[in-house]
């Protein structure tokens, strides 16, 4: 037998890191494995969105300051996003199952510790540690799913993964609301412990190990530079609204981020085994996927940030009621996203991605037109339209990213997909939060007359502060201040949602023009071409 024939037979027997080739012998329990992976993913996503509901309770019980609350949220995002790329590469090298098990163990342990914290500082430390754990878990889930499914089933598997990733953000607030109705604030953290236990047992029992066949060495220098670059960028974005976008600290961090990105590109072009080869961005599909996912999460997470205040402050709902009012988005995504591959197969990836972007923009445009007096059914229309767009967009765009890189880079491809989401989310909260504040302050201009200077400044800063001050005023003055604050908030919401809608509409048009043309029914072939182009 020739060496070439033997090599081909070995290739038939083994896929990624010793796994059977899924094109020849798919894993018999691959769908059960996928749902175990999605449970891991959902826990990570919910941990980002659910905590907002518990912040008032944490502030009241632990005496946390406004700055403490900000860093309880941001410590997780900052560490999580900064470590995604190197930890994705670590999974490719050490084994994705091993990395997932380590991450889930760490996540469950730190969640239990955070639940019994006695100070805000302790929660911040534990949240940062949970960000480390989440960065181990999230890339591993998608990369394992990518390597165990045959090409024909991969779009559906990625669509289910994307549905859980998108819906998790909307599921978190109602879960927190229910827990806080019956238990103390620590229950928001403690609920992750049994979930982590179930995932650990399921992963150890059924999930196969996979890794890079060639065991390429880790790019330690590239990993360190990427951590510093993303950390600098996200720190500047997070602190921009607080310190001012023109403050020396913020401008300095933006400058450092730009310099580090330049250094990262230079290093990755020179090193023999780069963590993320810059040449991949020469693939139009890969670049379009990364850019569009960043912009969609910019708009989507910023939308949740605005809607939380709209339901609670402008409409006066409880945290539990406010959380459940987001549920139509989650339900729509869970129903439609798994069916996205059929649409993509019939009409093409280009139509799915650009059409999904357009529909998401339309949904946000409807939100921009709403007022605090609008009926809830109008918000339901906006949420369902937005979710339909996200369901069309997320699965094919995620699939494009992970199939545009060589198979041995599955962990890095998954990490790029996750990093674009987290960077977009952080920028969205910062920028749309700033637009909300600009619109609010403009609306409150010259409408706080008669209040003491300190109270007037506070009322002009946020609707939450204005409503708190109003509760201490006589009835007539309280009603006037409340009306002014709600009207000003509506201006800010219109500005923020309007900018998001316009941005996604323009992105939809640009994507339709730039995406390679394909015939209807060519979805699978375009993905294969993308992978071949990158490989």
Buried (B, 14 or more C-beta within 10 A) or exposed (E): EEEEEEEEEEEEEBBBBEBBBBEEEBBEBBBBBBEBBBBBBBBBBBBBBBBBBBBBBBBEBBEBEEEBBBBBBBBBBBBBBBBBBBBBBBBBBBBBBBBBBBBBBBBBBBBBBBBEBEEBBBBBBBBBBBBBBBBBBBBBBBBBBBBBBBEEBBBBBBBBBBBBBBBBBBBBBBBBBBBBEEEBBBBBBBBBBEBBEBBBEBBEEEBBBBBBBEEBEBBEBBBBBBBBBBBBBBBBBBBBBEBEBEBEEBBEBBEBBEEBBEBBBEBBEEBEBBBBBEEBBEBBBBBBBBBBBBBBBBBBBBBBBBBBBBBBBBBEBBBBBBBBBBBBBBBBBBBBBBBBBEBBBEBBBBBBBBBBBBBBBBBBBBBBEBBBEBEBEBBBBBBBBBBBBBBBBBBBBBBBBBBBBBBBBBBBBBBBBBBBBBBBBBBBBBBBBBBBBBBBBEBBEEBBEEBEEEBBEBBBBBBBBBBEBBEEBEEEBBEBBBEBBBBBBBBBBBBBBBBBBBBBBEBBBBBBEBBBEBEEEBBBEBBEBBBEBBE
